[in-house]
């Protein structure tokens, strides 16, 4: 009986096992190889010793994406995120409005090679220092507005200036040289109100308006506005003078304004 079972198993099962094994071997041979694709691991920093690939630096936004650039004018007002330096300007910029930002210093390189500039408005920043040559090499600059900053002195100014506004700073007489405006033969409008000046600087003949209100000026002379040695001199261009808010008493200086068309405006003691 045992021999019969062995015979049946050998004759029936063995061919099926061999056939199945052969089929598996055939399928294994025909099974295609998979291509292995290696993806870079962006979460793991590269090994500095083995991977010399250069990682590109973050690209800074161009000025004309942070500001508004329009036909030679650049408007950078209340820029967010906060702007603490003068941005790189397009070479054709003639008018810059960088008001109400956090700019703290103006350096010589900020306006280098910017010959077309005619107007710079830096009102309402935190500027406490300006390099002496920052504006002196701008051959077409006519209007410079530095109001509402923290300046204690003025830099060298270009002789092409027509208007200078430095109201609401901390300007001191030591920081504004007596001859600071002497060579500015085109200067017509000068605003130096709300500062800490104790004396009136030399005023060029070209001036039409000068505001020196709310300073610490305690005295003036017959030559501050006029020429004390002659009664025939008339200051023909000067239309408006403000000295109110200073400790000076105008009544003590009756001959200081005889060359002017009108007396200083404002309220005085």
RODO-2510 file (C-alpha; in nm, 4 decimals, decimal comma):
residues 269
     n   res          X          Y          Z
     1     x     0,0000     0,0000     0,0000
     2     x     0,2829     0,2372     0,0890
     3     x     0,4493     0,1668    -0,2402
     4     x     0,1275     0,2442    -0,4249
     5     x     0,0988     0,5902    -0,2581
     6     x     0,4587     0,6680    -0,3443
     7     x     0,3992     0,5706    -0,7028
     8     x     0,0880     0,7891    -0,7314
     9     x     0,2645     1,0928    -0,5777
    10     x     0,5639     1,0492    -0,8063
    11     x     0,3544     1,0144    -1,1216
    12     x     0,1059     1,2963    -1,0452
    13     x     0,2691     1,5634    -0,8245
    14     x     0,6279     1,5604    -0,9441
    15     x     0,5521     1,6771    -1,3015
    16     x     0,3366     1,9650    -1,1579
    17     x     0,6161     2,0798    -0,9214
    18     x     0,8744     2,0733    -1,1977
    19     x     0,6432     2,2592    -1,4289
    20     x     0,5741     2,5293    -1,1695
    21     x     0,9454     2,5740    -1,0940
    22     x     1,0236     2,6045    -1,4590
    23     x     0,7489     2,8651    -1,5019
    24     x     0,8833     3,0703    -1,2100
    25     x     1,2339     3,0558    -1,3495
    26     x     1,1049     3,1677    -1,6893
    27     x     0,9181     3,4603    -1,5384
    28     x     1,2197     3,5578    -1,3327
    29     x     1,4352     3,5637    -1,6436
    30     x     1,1809     3,7755    -1,8345
    31     x     1,1271     4,0218    -1,5447
    32     x     1,2647     4,3618    -1,6592
    33     x     1,5137     4,5472    -1,4497
    34     x     1,3934     4,8698    -1,2911
    35     x     1,5876     5,1893    -1,3521
    36     x     1,6941     5,3507    -1,0256
    37     x     1,6421     5,7269    -1,0180
    38     x     1,8207     5,9242    -0,7474
    39     x     1,6386     6,2406    -0,6360
    40     x     1,8319     6,5124    -0,4530
    41     x     1,7615     6,5497    -0,0855
    42     x     1,6542     6,9118    -0,0421
    43     x     1,6060     6,8741     0,3317
    44     x     1,9604     6,7628     0,4076
    45     x     2,2434     7,0146     0,3726
    46     x     2,5169     6,9017     0,1330
    47     x     2,8385     6,7569     0,2689
    48     x     3,0959     7,0353     0,2321
    49     x     3,3745     6,7811     0,1849
    50     x     3,2077     6,5852    -0,0930
    51     x     2,9626     6,8251    -0,2557
    52     x     3,1214     7,1348    -0,4040
    53     x     2,8056     7,2640    -0,5721
    54     x     2,7622     7,6407    -0,5338
    55     x     2,4372     7,7406    -0,3688
    56     x     2,2991     8,0563    -0,5340
    57     x     2,2582     8,3611    -0,3095
    58     x     1,9208     8,5103    -0,2419
    59     x     1,8340     8,7695    -0,5029
    60     x     1,7568     9,1147    -0,3688
    61     x     1,4468     9,2807    -0,5004
    62     x     1,5183     9,5544    -0,7566
    63     x     1,4450     9,9089    -0,6442
    64     x     1,1571     9,9403    -0,8872
    65     x     0,9776     9,6492    -0,7200
    66     x     1,0103     9,8059    -0,3741
    67     x     0,9432    10,1587    -0,4987
    68     x     0,7482    10,3154    -0,7819
    69     x     0,9575    10,4169    -1,0813
    70     x     0,7882    10,6460    -1,3284
    71     x     0,9535    10,8391    -1,6103
    72     x     1,2682    10,9517    -1,4276
    73     x     1,1010    10,9737    -1,0858
    74     x     1,1448    10,7202    -0,8036
    75     x     0,8954    10,7136    -0,5160
    76     x     1,0137    10,5199    -0,2078
    77     x     0,7752    10,6440     0,0590
    78     x     0,7061    10,4436     0,3753
    79     x     0,8588    10,1336     0,2208
    80     x     0,7846     9,7999     0,3850
    81     x     0,9998     9,6216     0,4979
    82     x     1,1712     9,9231     0,6529
    83     x     1,4266    10,0998     0,4328
    84     x     1,7372    10,2006     0,6301
    85     x     1,9639    10,2996     0,3396
    86     x     1,9236    10,4772     0,0088
    87     x     1,8356    10,2125    -0,2525
    88     x     2,0267    10,1642    -0,5760
    89     x     1,8656    10,4021    -0,8239
    90     x     1,8137    10,3693    -1,1996
    91     x     2,0750    10,5773    -1,3804
    92     x     1,8111    10,8017    -1,5371
    93     x     1,6592    10,9071    -1,2013
    94     x     1,6021    11,2836    -1,1850
    95     x     1,3596    11,3026    -0,8921
    96     x     1,3892    11,0918    -0,5766
    97     x     1,1235    11,0864    -0,3060
    98     x     1,2421    10,8658    -0,0171
    99     x     1,0241    11,0126     0,2557
   100     x     0,9190    10,8630     0,5885
   101     x     1,1552    10,5683     0,6030
   102     x     1,4298    10,4657     0,8482
   103     x     1,7351    10,5936     0,6616
   104     x     2,0062    10,6854     0,9135
   105     x     2,3021    10,7937     0,7009
   106     x     2,3827    10,9280     0,3552
   107     x     2,7196    10,8141     0,2243
   108     x     2,9307    10,9300    -0,0698
   109     x     2,8401    10,6233    -0,2716
   110     x     2,4634    10,6630    -0,2391
   111     x     2,4417    10,9180    -0,5215
   112     x     2,7677    10,8462    -0,7027
   113     x     2,7397    10,8786    -1,0823
   114     x     2,3822    11,0104    -1,0577
   115     x     2,4301    11,3237    -1,2679
   116     x     2,0615    11,3536    -1,3768
   117     x     1,9368    11,4078    -1,0183
   118     x     1,7541    11,7405    -0,9848
   119     x     1,5510    11,6878    -0,6672
   120     x     1,6138    11,4747    -0,3566
   121     x     1,3480    11,4555    -0,0873
   122     x     1,4483    11,2692     0,2303
   123     x     1,1846    11,4144     0,4634
   124     x     1,0950    11,2255     0,7804
   125     x     1,3828    10,9799     0,8121
   126     x     1,6362    10,9249     1,0926
   127     x     1,9350    11,0787     0,9170
   128     x     2,1982    11,1914     1,1654
   129     x     2,5027    11,1928     0,9377
   130     x     2,5771    11,2902     0,5790
   131     x     2,9200    11,2440     0,4240
   132     x     3,0646    11,5758     0,3043
   133     x     3,0795    11,4660    -0,0582
   134     x     2,7381    11,3006    -0,0751
   135     x     2,5764    11,5825    -0,2773
   136     x     2,8696    11,7969    -0,3895
   137     x     2,9242    11,6097    -0,7169
   138     x     2,5648    11,6283    -0,8427
   139     x     2,5900    11,8851    -1,1250
   140     x     2,2141    11,9266    -1,1763
   141     x     2,0796    11,9137    -0,8199
   142     x     1,8442    12,2080    -0,7624
   143     x     1,6246    12,1060    -0,4706
   144     x     1,7350    11,9271    -0,1537
   145     x     1,4859    11,8476     0,1218
   146     x     1,6248    11,7154     0,4507
   147     x     1,3430    11,8221     0,6818
   148     x     1,2435    11,6237     0,9910
   149     x     1,5657    11,4356     1,0478
   150     x     1,8383    11,4373     1,3160
   151     x     2,1133    11,6401     1,1521
   152     x     2,3513    11,8467     1,3656
   153     x     2,5545    11,9733     1,0697
   154     x     2,5232    12,0262     0,6952
   155     x     2,7476    11,8653     0,4339
   156     x     2,9138    12,0465     0,1445
   157     x     2,6341    12,1639    -0,0845
   158     x     2,6402    12,1817    -0,4643
   159     x     2,6514    12,5340    -0,6091
   160     x     2,3556    12,4521    -0,8334
   161     x     2,1056    12,4464    -0,5429
   162     x     1,7998    12,6687    -0,5726
   163     x     1,6106    12,5396    -0,2684
   164     x     1,7268    12,3862     0,0606
   165     x     1,4866    12,2722     0,3313
   166     x     1,6421    12,1526     0,6572
   167     x     1,3581    12,2447     0,8929
   168     x     1,3057    12,0372     1,2086
   169     x     1,6547    11,9024     1,2620
   170     x     1,9147    11,9620     1,5338
   171     x     2,1428    12,1907     1,3356
   172     x     2,3930    12,3877     1,5412
   173     x     2,5966    12,6901     1,4444
   174     x     2,9161    12,4829     1,4738
   175     x     2,7736    12,2447     1,2152
   176     x     2,6722    12,5146     0,9658
   177     x     2,9793    12,7042     0,8549
   178     x     2,9481    13,0802     0,8239
   179     x     3,0315    13,0465     0,4535
   180     x     2,8179    12,7358     0,3937
   181     x     2,5924    12,9206     0,1467
   182     x     2,8337    13,1873     0,0205
   183     x     2,9071    13,0135    -0,3103
   184     x     2,5474    12,9102    -0,3715
   185     x     2,4758    13,1965    -0,6116
   186     x     2,1485    13,0412    -0,7319
   187     x     2,0013    12,9674    -0,3881
   188     x     1,6586    13,1334    -0,3653
   189     x     1,4807    12,9458    -0,0848
   190     x     1,6397    12,8543     0,2478
   191     x     1,4457    12,6908     0,5300
   192     x     1,6356    12,6363     0,8550
   193     x     1,3529    12,6686     1,1055
   194     x     1,3150    12,4623     1,4230
   195     x     1,6829    12,3927     1,4783
   196     x     1,9436    12,4941     1,7372
   197     x     2,1258    12,7726     1,5542
   198     x     2,2636    13,0574     1,7655
   199     x     2,3753    13,2808     1,4758
   200     x     2,2642    13,3679     1,1231
   201     x     2,5009    13,2286     0,8571
   202     x     2,6129    13,4314     0,5566
   203     x     2,3158    13,4716     0,3225
   204     x     2,3795    13,4911    -0,0530
   205     x     2,2328    13,7817    -0,2530
   206     x     2,0213    13,5434    -0,4562
   207     x     1,7883    13,4570    -0,1644
   208     x     1,4193    13,5366    -0,1947
   209     x     1,2979    13,3563     0,1203
   210     x     1,4851    13,2654     0,4396
   211     x     1,3205    13,1051     0,7419
   212     x     1,5184    13,0921     1,0664
   213     x     1,2293    13,0725     1,3126
   214     x     1,2364    12,8699     1,6359
   215     x     1,6118    12,8608     1,6781
   216     x     1,8348    13,0067     1,9523
   217     x     1,9501    13,3197     1,7725
   218     x     2,0027    13,5898     2,0340
   219     x     2,1672    13,8654     1,8329
   220     x     2,2039    14,0047     1,4805
   221     x     2,4078    14,2925     1,3367
   222     x     2,3548    14,5630     1,0768
   223     x     2,5356    14,3380     0,8302
   224     x     2,3372    14,0215     0,8899
   225     x     2,0938    14,1136     0,6118
   226     x     2,2216    14,4509     0,4952
   227     x     2,5491    14,6370     0,4474
   228     x     2,5915    14,8466     0,7561
   229     x     2,8338    15,0937     0,5981
   230     x     2,5883    15,2251     0,3405
   231     x     2,2283    15,3408     0,3443
   232     x     2,1920    15,3140    -0,0330
   233     x     2,2082    14,9359    -0,0486
   234     x     1,8768    14,7632    -0,1216
   235     x     1,8416    14,3872    -0,1072
   236     x     1,6208    14,3566    -0,4128
   237     x     1,5674    13,9803    -0,4161
   238     x     1,4751    13,9256    -0,0504
   239     x     1,0980    13,9020    -0,0128
   240     x     1,0476    13,7128     0,3138
   241     x     1,2403    13,6713     0,6401
   242     x     1,1273    13,4788     0,9485
   243     x     1,3028    13,5125     1,2828
   244     x     1,0134    13,4538     1,5218
   245     x     1,0640    13,2079     1,8045
   246     x     1,4209    13,3260     1,8726
   247     x     1,5425    13,5122     2,1823
   248     x     1,6610    13,8064     1,9677
   249     x     1,4732    14,1344     2,0238
   250     x     1,4291    14,3093     1,6899
   251     x     1,3596    14,6435     1,8564
   252     x     1,7240    14,6579     1,9615
   253     x     1,8406    14,6316     1,6010
   254     x     1,6503    14,9021     1,4083
   255     x     1,9086    14,9320     1,1310
   256     x     1,9354    14,5608     1,0605
   257     x     1,6484    14,5554     0,8098
   258     x     1,6623    14,8939     0,6366
   259     x     1,7734    14,7350     0,3102
   260     x     1,4730    14,4986     0,2941
   261     x     1,1402    14,5532     0,1234
   262     x     0,9565    14,4404     0,4383
   263     x     1,0235    14,3645     0,8021
   264     x     1,0529    14,0004     0,9169
   265     x     0,7181    13,8247     0,9420
   266     x     0,5892    13,6491     1,2552
   267     x     0,5210    13,7389     1,6208
   268     x     0,8000    13,9054     1,8178
   269     x     0,8468    14,0378     2,1707
***
